[in-house]
Amino acid sequence: MSRIGKKTITAPSGVNVTVAGQTVTVKGPKGQLAWTVPEEIVLTQEGAELSLAPREDTQRARAMWGLSRTLVANMVEGVSAGFERNLELVGVGYRAAMKGRNLSMQLGFSHDVDIPPPEGVTFAVGKPTEVKIIGIDKQVVGEMAARIRRIRPPEPYKGKGVRYAGEKVRRKEGKKK
C-alpha cells in the first residue's frame, strides 16, 4: 500500500479541480494546468477533495498510484501558491541581469549567456548574484534551474559556479608544495 497514494488532495478556496475521464484540470489564481492520469489509476472527486486508487493490484499500478497523487497535488499547489527555485552565482565577475524577459549572465566566458524563459516561467534578479526562477509547474521550474546550473556547475577547488541556494559544495584541497 502506498502511504502517499492513500492521502486525499484538498483543493484550497479559489482552486477549481475538474476530472473528465482520466484528465485532471486544475484552475487557480496563478493559472491552469492539466494532466492525464495513467489508466491504472481511478480518480474520485467529492467536492473539493480528490482521491486516487489503483484499479488492480499490479506493480505498475502501485508505482503509478503514489506518483499520480504527488503530481496532482503539485498541480494544485502550483496554481494556488506557485513554485520558486533560487540560484546563487559564486565567483569574481559572475553576475546576472535581466534583458527584457531573458536572463543574461556573465559566468567567466568570453560572451554573456542569454537564457529565454520557457512558457509559464519568469526570472527575477534581486542582487546581481542571485537568480529566482518562478512558475506554476514544479517540473518546468526545476528543469530550468538545472539547465542554468549545468552551464557553469560549482567546481570543487574554489567553489566557483552556479549553485542552488543553500547548496553545500564539497571542497578539495589543492596541490601541496
C-alpha positions, -999 to +999 in steps of 0.1 A: +000+000+000+012+034-009+014+058+021+015+088-003-012+075-026-037+070+002-037+107+012-065+128-003-059+160-021-079+190-008-082+220-031-079+253-013-105+280-019-101+297-053-088+265-069-111+246-092-104+209-099-123+191-127-120+155-137-130+144-172-123+107-177-086+103-169-077+140-174-074+163-144-076+201-150-067+225-122-075+262-124-064+287-099-054+323-094-019+318-109-030+298-140-042+265-153-026+230-155-039+197-170-025+162-168-038+128-180-036+102-152-025+067-163-052+041-170-041+020-139-054+047-116-090+055-106-099+092-098-128+100-075-138+136-067-161+145-038-165+183-036-131+199-031-114+165-022-098+143-048-086+107-041-068+082-062-067+044-061-052+017-082-076-002-105-059-036-098-031-048-076-001-048-101+034-035-096+029-007-122-005+003-107+011+006-073+040+026-087+017+050-106-005+055-076+018+075-054+034+093-084+000+103-098-011+116-064+020+137-060+018+151-095-018+162-090-010+176-055+019+196-071-005+210-098-029+222-070-001+238-051+014+253-083-018+271-094-025+284-058+010+293-045+034+287-073+070+273-071+103+290-069+140+279-072+168+302-061+203+301-076+235+317-064+264+328-086+297+325-068+329+338-084+347+370-092+328+388-120+299+363-120+266+382-122+232+381-137+208+408-151+176+409-169+174+418-206+137+422-212+122+388-203+156+370-209+182+362-182+217+374-191+246+360-171+283+367-171+299+334-160+336+338-170+331+330-206+342+354-234+305+362-240+273+367-220+250+337-217+214+347-225+186+324-215+150+328-227+123+317-202+101+287-212+063+291-213+050+298-178+083+306-162+097+340-152+131+350-139+138+376-112+172+390-102+173+406-068+210+410-063+234+405-092+245+372-077+210+358-070+185+344-096+149+333-088+130+310-112+093+313-107+064+293-122+034+272-116+047+239-129+072+223-105+088+201-131+095+230-155+108+253-128+132+226-115+143+216-150+151+253-159+171+257-126+191+225-135+198+238-170+211+271-158+233+253-132+246+230-159+261+260-178+287+265-150+284+240-122+303+247-090+339+234-091+355+217-061+387+237-057+375+273-054+337+267-053+331+290-083+300+285-104+262+285-103+247+266-073+213+262-057+207+285-027+219+268+004+238+241-016+270+229+001+299+223-023+325+197-012+358+214-014+391+197-023+425+206-011+448+220-038+484+209-046+510+208-019+544+223-024 
